[in-house]
Amino acid sequence: MMPATAAAKPRRTRYAHGIALPRVADGRTQTAKRFRALVSQFALELGGGDLSAADAALVKQAAHLVLASEQLQVASVSGESVDVDEIVRINSEARRVLGMLRKKAEANKPPRPTSLAELLADDDA
């Protein structure tokens, strides 16, 4: 039994940029780390912070699809038997979901600052 004064190990968060991640058996695997990294990258592209539930679900779906695609590509290159149709389906779905994320990110992006040349052209008009 541990003494009452012993410090407990700090717990690692199951969140990436405010998005709750699914509990997995061991979050230390390369796959789990890659999933968290993808979730963080995609969430940052949407502006980070507090994402809506729909945006958070879209980010997790995109991360899962990209991860599945990467795993199938590694298996194929390693000489394992892989269903080519499955790779095509996952890549197509990943491209579709990433396109949705890209559109949302562009819509959330602040407007481009006006250049000096544009300001001067407006003054002449």
N, C-alpha and C positions, 0 to 999 in steps of 0.2 A: 504494500500500500504506500502511495506517495504521501509525503508530508504535506500538510495544508499550506505551507509557505512556498512550496515549489511552484515556479511559474509555469503556466500552461503554454504549450506551443501556440504561436499565433496561427489562426485559421486563415487559409487562403480564400479569397473571395471567389464566388461562382459567377461573377458578373464581368462583363466586358463592355465598357462604356454604357453602363446602365441597363444592359440586356441580360436578363437571367439566363444562364446556360443550363442545359439539361444535366442532371447528376449522372455521372458515369462511374463505372467501377473504379477506375484509376485515372485521374486527370493528369497524370504525369507522362502518359505515353506521347509519342511523337504525333500521333493522330489527334489526340485531345489538344495538344499545344497548337497544332496547325489550325484546328477548328477555331480555337479562341483567337488566334492571330487574324484569321480571315474575318471573324465577327467584328473584331476591333477595327480592322481596316475598312470594312464596308460601313460600319457605323460612323466612323470619322468622315467618310465621303458624304454621308447624309447630314453632316454637321455635328455629329456626336451629341452629347447632352442627353436630354430626355426625348427619346423617340416614342412615337405613338405605338400602340400594341401592333397595329398592322405593319408599320415600318420595321419594328423589331422582329416580327415573324418573317418578313421578307428578307431581312438581313440573315437570319439563321438559316432560312431555306437556301439562299444563295451560297452561304458558306458550306452547307452540307453538300450541295450539288457540285461545287468546285472541288471539294475534298474527295467526293466519290469519283469524279472524273480523273483527278490526279492519281488516285489509287489504282484505277483501272489502267491508266496509261503506264504506271510503273509495272504492274503485273504483265502487261503486254510486252513491254521492252525487256522484261526479265525472262521472257520465253514461256510464260504461263499461258494456258489456254483461256482466252477471253472472248466473250460474245461481242463481236464487232457492232451488232445492232444495238446492244446495250450501251456501248460507248457513244454511239451516234445519238441515241435518245437522251442520255444524260447530258452530253455536250449541248444539244439543242435546247434542252430545258434550262441549263445553266446560262446559255447565251440570252434566252428570253428573260429570265429573272434578273440577270445583270443589266440588261437593257432597261428594265423597269427601274432598277436602282439608279442607273445613270440619269434617266429622265428626272427622277425625283431630286437627285443631287444638283442637276442643272437648274431646276426650278427653285431650289433653296439657296442657290449661290447668290451672293450679293451682286448688285449691278456693277458692271465694269466702270472704273473711274474714267471720267472724261479727260481726254488728253488735252494738252495745251493747244495743239493745232485745232482741235474741234472747238475749244472755247474761243479762240481767235476768229475762226470762221463764223461762229454764231454772232460775235460782236460786229462783224462786217455786214451781216445780213440785215 
